[in-house]
Each structure stands twice: as structure tokens, then as C-alpha cells.
Amino acid sequence: MAGTGAAALARALLAWALLALPPAMPQPCGRPEVREKEARFNTTYSDWVNADLLNIYAFNHSVRRNRTEGVRVSVNVLSDHKDLPVLFVVRQKEAVVSFQVPLILRGQFQRKYAYQEVSRTLCQPQAKAEVETQHFYVDVSTLSLNASYQLRVTHVENFVLRTNERFSFNATAAQPQYFKYEFPEGVDSVIVKVTSAMAFPCSVISIQDVVCPVYDLDNNVAFIGMYQTMTKKAAITVQKKDFPSNSFYVVVVVKTEDEVCGGALPYYPLSRDALPDDPVDQHNRQKTLEVMVSPAITSEAYVRSMLFCLGIFLSFYVLTLLIACWESCRQQKRKGLLAAMDSPSLDTASLLGHGRSVPDSFLGHSPYDSYGYGSFGNGSSSSTEGVTDSLCSVEVPYGYVGERSLEHVAGRPRMDSLSSVEEDDYDTLADIDYDKNVIRTKQYLCVADLARKDKRVLRKKYQIYFWNIATIAVFYALPVIQLVITYQTVVNVTGNQDICYYNFLCAHPLGNLSAFNNILSNLGYVLLGLLFLLIILQREINYNRALMRNDAYALECGIPKHFGLFYAMGTALMMEGLLSACYHVCPNYTNFQFDTSFMYMIAGLCMLKLYQKRHPDINASAYSAYACLALVIFFSVVGVVFGKGNTAFWIVFSVIHIVATLLLSTQLYYMGRWKLDTGILRRILHVLYTDCIRQCSGPMYVDRMVLLVMGNIINWSLAAYGLIVRPNDFASYLLAIGICNLLLYFAFYIIMKLRSGERIKLIPLLCIIGTSVVWGFALFFFFQGLSTWQKTPAESREHNRDCILLDFFDDHDIWHFLSSIAMFGSFLVLLTLDDDLDCVQRDKIYVF
């Protein structure tokens, strides 16, 4: 019974399995019938085919060795059998091309798109004889019961592109086009430009070697050669050395979807009978394009452009040398004149720090006698004297009183040990700390009040700026160089030119570099940064010599000379050139930080240097300054990666921005004499009550308050702008915050300098005017926007433009030239701005 039951169960399972099988596809009764036809070009064949029939069309045509003609096969299947397509196989002497119709191409998320009309250009083998007849066959077959189709084979007009001649054509995803170009004699590189009046549908431009097969479908066009996506513009520079046959194919493919070019994904058709896996019919997705191949620049243009670049920046070295010689001659003449007048030898101030002019204070009256510090008008003599007395009366124990003579200073011995005095030892004594509160909280301060620490200790403190930035530069630059070399290698190996956001209409390759001109134009930052370091070195040598001979003016007059920050600024300028060049090896979204990191440092160092001039004792240390700059760079990276359209990030950043502005304002207003502890709120309420409610009194430090109020208005406005607009380019937005604050502080410094009765000498005045003009032109070229990684590579290329200088440099290269000159000029302004004070005693120089 058990065996009988098992047998019955097996029979039942077999019957169920047979019923569950899908219906069998129609099978031919035997071998299919083969029907071969002699076919001709430019004739449309309307025919049918089924599972029992195989149609073969035999074509032949004559080809010449020195003339290339393209052959194009076009088919249109009239029957709608998506599950049983018609297969077309083109058999040639050295190649086979096969495709099915409907042609199914896949897009994002494996979406299927069906095309009923298909056209393919055949890859032509090279003719060996002078005139040769070539044969090829088109086989048509299907498993369908009956499928009707149309077949047409034609010659491609203008298959070989001509130099500097435009050619228009149409293409679709199932009807790609490609053309051949042969290098003329004497031409080593060309630029292939493809344009279209319509942005969409998205297309791909590919440069491939003349070999079979040619990859001309959306799913295989990226397999070999160089390629880039395109909306309205595309340009690829092709070098003869990369193609042994001295010719190449220009392949144009229309993509099935536009998302890679910044377009929207198409929706699936809403149909009750449609299944998610059914192909989508895109109907007539066609694009009209125009192609032109023109010669690129010659090797002579490379040499001429490099010499031009070197000539511009080396001329600054020559100009600096001429100014130094001119100042040296003036110095010698003035020394002779002073010797004849039996006067002390006083040198004129110069760019290299050679000398000073005779101050009015040593001729019997003070240059500040007609000015009251903190007032806009000319004060009376009595009020001026009162201010002068208040400035210097507190400083009796330190010897800064009135019009004191400098004779005793010249004979004062210098301490030999640098390690005997440490800044921490000086600052931790209780009486000194109390004295700081007395000095720094005075209503009116002079530089002598904030230049009390030992010069050698401060020299060591500010030298740390240079050594720290040099260390940062080494550790930062080495991995950056390694990374961009890897980027360039990937571009060269894969041929994917969408990785890098060049201005492809003006990208001149050299060796393995795709855009050598964008790298060369950064040379100015390096050369001018080095020149600035040489100028600082010469100034420091002259200053040290003056100290060695106990020069009274070097010891007790002028703004205290500290060169560490200047060395850091020059190094930062050189590193900006190096890292900008690294960024332009392959500019894109992931390495934009390389181009901006040292811009943040330059802006921060300039503000620190400007503050240090009048506040040498209380300027930030290198460790805290670089820690703050590191925090800025951290926010830059986070903003670039996560900030785009992220409301939470912008809220957090705006709050941090405002809080940091308030804390810095408090630090500057009270000269660091305040504490951030648990009692801060109580002290704030106490100040508000006493100064605003109990008695309405103005701020004690009016000028500082004006600066800080303006700074807070600007920073709060920038924070509100970022929170409301949420700009996509967060790195540039952050840099704009730094530049706005730097310009505000510089303008405040100039205004207060003039209000205090000081003057601006000829060299810094010329530097200010020239630098302002150059900055204006530089920003004009910067905002031309030749590419942007905030968009897709195809959309970025819509902004590409031709070269405008020597057929080698574009607008952004000119920005590099002008901005490097402008930064160098800005550094010179900071260096020479207070040269008029070199012979003014420090207790006569006001702090603001």
C-alpha cells in the first residue's frame, strides 16, 4: 500500500510540474529556409521574416586606399513583438556587428528603453590595394511568427571631417554617429569642438582609435578612448602621438537619460497594463549637433607663453633692485648733507628698510600737537596737552615721559642671553598682572604701553609663526601632490574627462598634464612670495645691524619690528601658488579645499599682522592662531560636503559665527582683560545696569567700539545671508567672510592713522593705489566663471570659453596673474604702511 501511494504521489507531482511549465515558443519544423538577395546601396527593402526564414542581403562596394567612405545600415521594425525581437547581423571581412530591434538600452536603476528605429555606421577595414571591392552581408532572423521590417544601406556623406570646417548632423540613442579625422602634415594636436543649440537630450562625445569594433552605444561608449558628457558644448584636445594611425574617430552618442547632465529622470508611463520591467518608448529623442576640428597651438606658443610668464614676474625682481639702488643713492646723499650740517645721520625709509626721515619732534615740536586722539576736529592746545600728559603720566616708572632724549638709549647695553627671560615668567607675577590691568584699561594707549615685553622673547614667539606654517606646508603639500598625480593618472588611463572641471576650450596639455596653462599661471604666487621673503630678509638684516650698533631709533622709535608674521605671509603666498597649481591639475568637487586652505591662512595672517603693529605684546600666539585657522578649514570641509541645502548645518554654523564674533569683539574691546567663566552673565548684567540704566554713559573706548559695531553688523549680515540664501559654494562664502573682515579692519586702520596725525609715505601710498586697481581687474576676471564644480561636468562646460591671451591663457589664468600681483602689493602695504613712524618715539604713537 505504501508503494502504491508513493507512485500515485509521484505521478501527481509530475502532472502538476508539466502544467506549470510556460507555453513553448514556436519551434521551426526543421532547418530554416535561407533566402539570399543581391542588394544595392540607397535602396529601401521592405520585407518580412519569421522563425522558419533567414534573409541574407549581400552588398559590395569599391573602396580606395587614400579615400575613406562610411557605410550606414538603417532598419525599422514595423511589428511590435518586444519579447521576440528581430536580430540583424552585419558580417564584414574583419568585423561583425549585431543588434536586435527593438533595441533595449538601460539607464539609471536598470530602467529599460526600447527603440524601433536603429542605425549603425559600419567600421571600415583598411584597403590594401589601390582600388578594392569589399563585400559584406546583412543577416535578418527572428523567432517570431511574423515580423515585417525595412532595411536601407547608404554611404555616409562627409564621413571624413575636414580641418576648420563645421559639419551638422542628427543623432539619437539608437542612431549614434561617428566620423573620421586624419591629422594633416605638420599638425601635432587638434581640438575637437562639438556644439548644440539644445541642452537636452544629454549626449556623450568620445575620441577613439581607428580600430574595430567602434563602441557607439550608451552602454559601451566609455569602454575605450577619451569621452565627456555634453549639453551645449564639448571640447577635447587630441594629440597625434596618442594615435599611431595618425587618425581617430569622433563618436557622438545620445544618452537614454539626462540625469548625468543635470536633467530630470523621466517618469514611468502611468498605465494599468504596464509592468515595472516593461521597456519605455522614448519616441523621437533626437539631438542636432555641429562638430569642427581645428589645430591646437604649436610648441612655439608654449615657449612664448612660458617666457611671457617668467618675464612678468622676474620684472618685479628687477624693479625691486632698482628701487633699492635708488634708495641707497638717496641715503648716501642725505648722509653727506647731514654730515655737512653737523647733524646726526638719519636715513630715509625705503622698501627695504634702509632708513628714516628726520622727525618733527626732534626739530622742536611734536607732529601730534594739533591733534586730539579720538576727536575728528582740531582740538585746542590745552586739550591736546592734557591728552599727552594723560598718555605718558602713568608710565613714569618705565621712563616713557614727554620729549625725553634718546642719548641714554644708545649707550644702554644689550642682554646677551636669549634664554634668560621667558614670556611666561614675566606674565605670571601678581604685580605685573595687576599692572597689565592698569595699563591696558587706560582710555588712551600708546604703543609703548603694549611693547613692554622683552624683544627677544617676542622675536622667538613670532618666529614660531614661520616655523609652524613651514611644517604645515610640508605635511599638507606632500599628500596633496600625491593625490592630484593619482587623479591625473586616472583621467589619462580611463579617458573619463568628466572627472576634472577644466575650461576645455582653453586647456593645453603638456606631458601627462591635461591643462598646463592653468598650472603655469600660478608661478606668480611662488616667485612673488619668494621676492617678499627676500625683502623681509633684507629688512631684518638692516634692523639687526641697527640694533648691534645701539641705534637709538631702532631701539625706541617706530612700530616694534617683528618679522615672523611677515615670513609666514610670504610662505603662505608661495604655498597658495603650489596648492592652486595642484588643484588645477584636476579641479573638482573633492579637492577644491587645496585651492582655498592657504587663502584662509593669508587672510588670517594679514589681520594678525595688522593687529600686531600696535599691539605687539597681546597678539595671539602661533598655536592659538593656527588652531583657529584649522577650525575654519574644518568648517569649510564640512560645509562643502554636507552644507548644500542642509538647513540644520546652516543654523549651527550661523550660531557659531555670531557667538565667535561676540567673543572676539569682547576680547578686542577689553584688550584681553576679561574672563570667560561662570560669573560672566552677572558681570554683563552689572555693566548694563551701571552704564545704561543707572547712568547713561557712552563707551569708554569710542574708536574700538565703532570698529566692533561695524564688524558685528557686517558679520551678522553675512550670517543672515548664509542662513537665508544658503549658497552652494560654501568655501567661497567662508573666504568672503574673512576678506570682508580684513578689509574692514584695514580701512579702520587707515582712517585712525590719518586721524592721529600720521601720514602715509609715497611708497605705501603708491602700493595702496596700484594694489586697489589690480584687485579690481583681478576680481573682474575671477567672476567670469569659466567652470564650476557645483554643476554637472556637462553643465560646467557650458561656461567654457576660448583663450584670450597669447592663445594660451584664459580668464582664470589672468586672475592668477593679477591676484598674485595684488597679494604681493597688499603685503608691501602692510610692510611699509608705518614707515613714517620710524623716528617717532613709541610713547607718541597711539594705539587703535
Salt bridges, closest charged atoms under 4 A:
ASP47 OD1 - ARG35 NH2 3.34
ASP47 OD2 - LYS37 NZ 2.24
GLU69 OE2 - ARG67 NH2 3.39
GLU69 OE1 - HIS155 ND1 3.53
ASP139 OD2 - ARG91 NE 2.75
GLU182 OE2 - LYS180 NZ 3.51
ASP216 OD1 - ARG120 NH2 2.79
ASP218 OD1 - LYS255 NZ 2.76
ASP242 OD1 - LYS241 NZ 3.25
ASP258 OD1 - ARG285 NH2 2.40
ASP277 OD2 - LYS112 NZ 3.15
ASP281 OD2 - HIS283 ND1 3.89
GLU290 OE1 - ARG166 NH1 3.15
GLU327 OE2 - ARG330 NH1 3.86
GLU395 OE2 - LYS442 NZ 3.77
GLU395 OE1 - ARG452 NH1 3.11
GLU403 OE2 - LYS844 NZ 3.88
GLU422 OE2 - LYS460 NZ 3.96
GLU423 OE2 - LYS453 NZ 2.74
GLU423 OE2 - LYS461 NZ 3.83
ASP427 OD1 - LYS436 NZ 3.21
ASP427 OD2 - LYS453 NZ 3.15
ASP433 OD1 - ARG673 NH2 3.09
ASP435 OD2 - ARG452 NH2 2.55
ASP449 OD2 - LYS442 NZ 3.05
ASP454 OD2 - ARG456 NH2 2.95
ASP498 OD1 - ARG797 NH2 2.50
GLU540 OE2 - ARG459 NH2 3.87
ASP551 OD2 - ARG549 NH2 3.98
GLU556 OE1 - ARG404 NH2 3.62
GLU556 OE2 - ARG412 NH2 2.97
ASP677 OD1 - ARG683 NH2 2.88
ASP703 OD1 - ARG755 NH1 2.71
GLU758 OE1 - ARG614 NH2 2.72
GLU758 OE1 - LYS753 NZ 3.01
ASP802 OD1 - LYS193 NZ 3.62
ASP834 OD2 - LYS613 NZ 3.67
ASP834 OD1 - ARG614 NH2 3.17
ASP834 OD1 - LYS753 NZ 2.70
ASP835 OD2 - ARG539 NH2 2.76
ASP836 OD1 - LYS753 NZ 2.88
ASP838 OD1 - LYS561 NZ 3.24
ASP843 OD2 - ARG404 NE 3.50
